[in-house]
């Protein structure tokens, strides 16, 4: 392992030594402040270098959230054919340019440096040279204490080993327990912040359930493995958790996921400051809804007499409307007859109780014409 991780041991120890020289100008070179801040600075350097990967992680996480409904349909459609299901999933990833492993890139990229730091602190605890740390620097780091606990001590170390490092077992365990609790709490809050504020709540997917499970699993994993970490490694991991929390808060505030609670809160703030231009169609819809609500009147209760009067009034209006319609139709018929050139029939006064008497000229029948079937000649015909 030393052969494989040798270059990493050198890189990690060199960064720590450079920062130790810087902090030794302010603190005692053998103090826990000088060595502890050097480890914190190592974390900051690594996390700054990993910012591009963190951006890719955010994009990959959002893409995975957006693909969850389609992935769920594929799983339901090919639930009895695992091979076809995997093929369709890979096809979906290829079409959308999504890589499921992108969300793990920052953790995977940190892992080699984390393991290298772990081994460097182990060798310091054993008093062995490592990387660019010569024996003098190893002895200085080995005797450095953070709140009374050596940076190379662990929770599970024996009392004799802790006393050899110039500390007591109680101090080591109190410091390690506090740091493990802070480390687990920061991890839990980071995951909870992601779930409650930066997830599209309008879409219920299995991805959300997985994230919710990780919110509880990760802190437990950190607590279990934390008892075997040296104090210096706990400083490293607590620092990287705090960095992740702050970085995530910044991203959620500046660029939240559409549809999430943080997105809605940001839109409201921008709207209140007048920096958000609303969609005209949305504005018109809101105005229409408000107008309808303002004009809406609740039905009033009426007595029986009032209901009867209202019904009679309605019937009178209906009868009046029908009369007007009939009159209009009669006038329209008269105008039609006049336009067609029909002459009004000449009649004498009708005797009381009898039919109207026709004139002699009109009463004569033309040959071949039936009685009562006389039609007016067309003006164009002679």
C-alpha positions, 0 to 999 in steps of 0.5 A: 500500500505504501508503494501505491499511495506513496505519492499521495503521502508525499503530497498530503504531508507537503501541504501540511508542512507548508501550512505548519510553517505559516501558522508557526509564525503565530502559534507555537510550532509544537502546539495543536493550533499550528498542526490542527489549522494545517489540517483544516487548511489542507481540507480547504485546498482540496475542496477548492480544487473539487469545486468543478466536480461539485458543480457536476454533482449538482447538475447530475443530482438535478438530472436524476431527479428530473428522470425519476418519473421516466425511470419509474415507468421503465421499471414498471413496464419491464419489471419482469425483465431485468435485462431489458430494464437495464438496457432501457435505463442505459438508453435513457442515460445516454439520450439525456447525457446523465451519469448516475455516478456523477453525484458521487464524484466529490466523495470519490475524489476525496477518498484517496486524500482521506486515506493518505491523511489517515495513514500519515497520522497513523505513522505519526502516532507510531513515530515513523517518518512519512512523506516530507515529514522528518523525525523532528516534525513527526515528534512535533506533530505527535505531541501536538494536542487539540483541546487536550487530545493528541491529534494521533490518538483514537477513541479506542486506544488503550490508556497506556498508548494515550499516556505515551502521547502525553494525554489522559484517556478521559480527555481523548474520549471526551474530545473524540465523542464531541467531534463525532457528534458534531461530524454526524450532526453536520452530515445529517443537517446537510442531507436534511437541508437538501431534502426539505429545501432543494427537492422538487416536491411536486414529483414523488419518486423513489429517488426522494426515498433513497435520499431520505434513507441516506439522511439517517444512514450516513450519520450512523456510519460516521458515528460507527467508523469515527471511533476508529479515526485519529483526532486529526482525521476527525478534524479533517472530516468535520471541516469537510462536512462544514464546508459542504454544508456552507457550500450547499447553503450558498447553492440553494440560496443562489440557484435552487432546484425549480419546484422546490421550497427554496425556489418558491422562497427565492421567487417571493423575495425577488417579487417583493423587491421588484426584480422578478418580471411575472409572466403576462399570462399569469398576471391576467389569470390572477386578475380574472380570478380576483375579479370573479371572486369580487363579483361573485354574490352568495344566493339569498334566501327567499320566502315562498311569496317572493319565489312565486312573484319571481316565477310570475315575473319570469313567465311574464317576461317570457310571454312578452318575448314570445309575443315580440318574436311572433310580431317580428315573424309576421312583419318579416312574412309581409315584407317577403310577400311584398318583395315577391310582387304578390298583390293583395287580394281584392275582397268585398266587405264580408257579410256577417257570418259569411265568406267574402264575395269575389268580383265577377272578373276574379270569380271566373275560372280559366280553362284547365285551372283548378279551384283554389289553386290560382297562383300569381304569375311571375313578373318575368313571364307574359 
